Amino acid sequence: MEQSDRLTLIERAKFVNDKPEEIRVRLKSLVESGEIMVKQIAKHTSFSSSSISQMLNDKYEGDIDKLEDSLGRFYRYWLATNAVVKTHVVEAIQMTMMLAWKRKEIASIVGEYGRGKSKAASHFVALNDFAVYLELPSTTSASSLLYQLSVALNIGSAQMVGSQHDKLMTIIRSLQREPRLLVIDEADNLRPRTLAILKDIHGGESLERCAIILIGTERLNKVLRHPELGYLQRRVRIKKRIDEVTFEEAVKIIGMYPNDLDRDDLKQAYSWSLKHFGVASLVTLMARSIDEMQLRKRKVIDSDCLEAGYLWLND
């Protein structure tokens, strides 16, 4: 696998929620390229190298679900240790998440689009088995939230029966047996009445059922101030606002890509990203620049490739 292909994989892949068949294809590609060794996967799982090779080649006849789960855990771990520059934003988000977990409290993490909130949060989840991640792409009802929580907590559909209260109690009983850190991304898509359910799921300090991380834009703060959520709002005792990465950190991110850019190019790229969606725009710019590098059959991203990257995105 060429470096440009590896960077594209890292850019597009998620740390969580990838489908098993997608993970299998990506792992096979990484093994074939020499990026990952089969014995390296075996070391981090309970399966032999031969079983893993058979699985990657669709020839495994054992417990496929169990091996898929192990491969998924390894893949997320590999991404998490190879695809993140530890900026102050990443560290702030992850320190907030760990603090909430240790205290079993509810925390809110707020920042504009593109600040890297989702990447940092899902990276944390990939490295910590006690954390589960939910991404809410649109307005989410109470029933939908309970369903997504049941999936994240591996609660079988046969157990999620009855009224909404019955389903809520099933989730609560699961968390009483094994407390978790629930990470809810795009939480500003939750309706106030749906958010109110989290009060019961959290359980308070004495019960210590779980910790909850609510991630969103400034709109999340407005939702939390809704009159129906007075009690829940008082439970949000850890609050973190996320700002932009620094220029020096942006240079480290750009450094993940093969480039021959001078300081003026770097400053221009950083300034451009601040006018758009921050670090997310910067990563997209570099991805398009590396596409242009390939088209021009060059070995590194130069000023011409970078300028073409701007055009790709501006068009």
Secondary structure as GFF3:
##gff-version 3
##sequence-region A 1 315
A	DSSP	alpha_helix	3	12	.	.	.	ID=ss1
A	DSSP	alpha_helix	20	33	.	.	.	ID=ss2
A	DSSP	alpha_helix	38	43	.	.	.	ID=ss3
A	DSSP	alpha_helix	49	56	.	.	.	ID=ss4
A	DSSP	alpha_helix	64	82	.	.	.	ID=ss5
A	DSSP	alpha_helix	88	103	.	.	.	ID=ss6
A	DSSP	beta_strand	106	110	.	.	.	ID=ss7
A	DSSP	alpha_helix	117	127	.	.	.	ID=ss8
A	DSSP	beta_strand	131	135	.	.	.	ID=ss9
A	DSSP	alpha_helix	142	152	.	.	.	ID=ss10
A	DSSP	alpha_helix	164	177	.	.	.	ID=ss11
A	DSSP	beta_strand	180	185	.	.	.	ID=ss12
A	DSSP	three_ten_helix	187	189	.	.	.	ID=ss13
A	DSSP	alpha_helix	192	195	.	.	.	ID=ss14
A	DSSP	alpha_helix	197	202	.	.	.	ID=ss15
A	DSSP	beta_strand	210	216	.	.	.	ID=ss16
A	DSSP	alpha_helix	218	224	.	.	.	ID=ss17
A	DSSP	three_ten_helix	227	229	.	.	.	ID=ss18
A	DSSP	alpha_helix	230	235	.	.	.	ID=ss19
A	DSSP	beta_strand	236	241	.	.	.	ID=ss20
A	DSSP	alpha_helix	247	254	.	.	.	ID=ss21
A	DSSP	alpha_helix	263	275	.	.	.	ID=ss22
A	DSSP	alpha_helix	279	295	.	.	.	ID=ss23
A	DSSP	alpha_helix	303	314	.	.	.	ID=ss24
###
